[in-house]
Amino acid sequence: MKNILFILSLALSTVSFSQSHAIKTQEATVSFNFFTKETTGTLNNVTAIISINKDDLSKSIVKGSANVASISTENDGRDSHLMSADFFDAEKYPMMLFESTGLEIIEDELIAKGSLTIKEVSKEVAFVVTEEDGSLVFTSMIYSSDFDINVKKNREDNKIEVKVFVPFSK
């Protein structure tokens, strides 16, 4: 519970842009780990709005987007293929979007629930919110096949860990 209070106080001071903390959205990133393909990567062109209502967490807002064209797996050929119509179709669907429907504390974890949209397919997801190395970190497991990105036939084989890092300064 002490960790939750720290994260809430950090987030509250961060989003209110107090003198002690400020969100550094220009440095925000999304990282992903596609387990069955042993592929990791990042998206760097990320924007975020975080507004925490300390009196009613369900009225809090976490909203963000990531530009698909900023994807990097450190393999130019793979990156081009991921941006093609075979996968993300970056030309037709240039942005991934997340908008929270509320924050809540479940079993001593701060959870941001909301809608994740990729390729105009929206699914409800939950991100666990933590603090890590000077960043608010939002972590969730998703399945690429839920968003019409079918890498493997079996849904479980399309599992991806997603982490969104939103740095702050003191």
N, C-alpha and C positions, 0 to 999 in steps of 0.2 A: 504494500500500500504506500510505503514511503516513496518508492520509485514512481508510482502514479502521481503522487502529489508533486514531486519534482518535475515530471514531464508537464503536468498541467500548469504549474507556476512558470516553467520555462516557456511553454507555448503561449500562455496568457501574456507574459511580458514581451515575447517575440512578436506576436501579432499586433500588439498595441504600439509597437515601435518605441518602447521606452528607451531611455538613454543607455540602459545596460545591455540590450539585445536588439538585433535587427535581422530579419530574414534576408538571406542572400539568394534570391531566386535565380539570378543570372548564373549561379554556380550549382543549381539543382540538377540532379541527374536521375535517370531511371536505369537500374541494372537488372539483368535477367539471367537466369540459369535454366536452360532447357535440359532437363536431366537425362533423358534417353539419348540425346544426340551429343551430350557432353559439350554443349555450346553455351558460352557466356557472351554477354555483350552489354552495351550501354546505348542510351539515347541521351543526348546532351542539350538539345534545344527544348527545354522544359520551362513552363510557367506555372505558378502556384499562387493561390489565394487561401490563406488560413485565417479563420475568424472563430475564436473560441468564446462561447457564452458560458462563463463559469457558474452561473446560477441555474442553467438548464442546458446540459451538454447536447440534448437532442436538437437544440437550435443552433448548434455550431456548424460551421461550414468549412469543408476542405474541398477545394476545387483546383483542378490542374489539367494541363495538356502537355503532350509531347509530340514533336514533329517526327514523323516516321523517317523522313529523309536523313535524320541525324543518327540513324542506327549504325553502330560499329561493333563488329565481332573480331576486328583485327584481321579480316580476310576480305579484300575488296570484291572478289568474285562472289563470295557468299553474301556479302552486304547487298550487292546489286540484285542477286537472285531473291533475297528476302524482300526487297522493295518492289519486285516485279508483281505482275498479276497472279503468279503462282502462289504468292503468300500475302503480303500486306497490301499490295496494289497501291503504293504510295502516291502515284499520280492521281488516282481516283479518290483515295481516302488518305489525305496527307496528315491527319491528326488522330491521336489517341486521346480520349477524354475521360476524366473521372469527376464525378460530382457527388459529394456525400449527401446522405439523407439524415445523418445524425451521428453523434459520437456517444459512446456509453462505456461504462466500466463493467467488464465481465471477468469474474475470477481474477481480480487484481491486474487486469490488462486493459489499457485504453484501446478501444476499437473504433475505427472510422468505417462505417458502413455506407455504401452508396452504389452508384451505377457506373460501371466501366464500359466505355464504348470504343470498339475497334471495328473498322470496316462497316460502320453503321449498325453493328450488332451490339446491343446493350445487355449486360448481365449484372445482376446484383453480386457484389463482392464485399469482403470485409478485410480491412487492413489493420494489423496490430501496429500501434504507434509506440516507438521507443526513442530514447536518446542515445546516440552513438557518435563518439568522436566529434562533437561540435555540430551535429546534424540531428534534426528530427527525422526518424526513419519510419517509413510506412511499408510493411511487409505483408504479402499475400501470396497464396498459391492459386494459379488459374490454369485453365486448359485451353491451349490454342484452338482446338477443335470447336470449342464453344463459340468462337468468334470467326468461324468459317476459314480457319487456317489449319488445314488438315495435313500434318506432317506424317503422322502414323495412323493406322486404321483404328487401333484400340485407343479409347479416350484416355485411359490411365497413362499411356505412352506419350501423351501430348502435354504432360504436366510441366509447368514453368513456375519457378519462384521469381516473384517480382519485388524489387526493393526500390523505393523512391527516397532519395536523400535530399533533404532541404536544409542546407547549412544555415547557421546563425552566427552572429558575432556578438561578443560581449563588450 
